[in-house]
Amino acid sequence: PTSLIAFKQQENDDWKAEWGTLTTSIKQDIHQSLLEEQGGLCCYCESRATAQNSHIEHLHPRSRPPASLQIEYSNLLASCQREQQPREPLHCGSLKGGWYDATVMVSPLDPACEQRFKFTAAGEIHPRQASDNTSVETIRRLGLNIDKLQALRKKAIEAALVGLEDLTSPSNIDELIEGFKQRDASGCFTEFCSAITDVLSTLS
């Protein structure tokens, strides 16, 4: 966002821009920009993310040096679960907290990150390769296979499969898959689109 760029340009020998000195309006600009880039999805689980239910996530935790990454835009993401509901299990950025290990975490910034995982019609997520310990650790650290997320994925997959019996040819299924990879008129992706397209791909 231009407001973040302008803020960082004010740095001098006596003052360094840090997260704690960002104004609320700049943080709002960052948050909105991230949501637009991510198509309104959580960076980790792909549930619907809005300005009201998500927060700005630091991939490399801001509790760990270097301080420069606190306001490095490429280190920022929008993650769901801004506030935890009563008895709701933590997941995604809220569960990740201050953990980060680039050697054992599949980064959501990797353009091919979704290819490291496979999904079932029941909403489960698993490593695509059983020997992929990085994917195993990512699922565990982010709580991506908790009952709550499995249920939400299953519901989204079932909704996508409604009327599928009318799609008698693989080419029609492939067309449906491509449709789920696109943004809608408001610039948003379908919730859990990676899970939906992965399950559909097994039918084509």
LINCOR-V947625 format. One record per helix or strand of 2 or more residues. SS is the DSSP state (hx for helix, st for strand). FROM is the first residue (numbers start at 1). TO is the last residue. Records with the same first field share a line. If there is no record, write none. Layout:
SS->FROM-TO ; FROM-TO
//
This chain:
hx->2-8 ; 19-21 ; 24-37 ; 67-71 ; 73-75 ; 92-96 ; 113-116 ; 133-142 ; 147-161 ; 164-166 ; 170-180 ; 193-201
st->55-58 ; 76-79 ; 117-119 ; 125-127
//
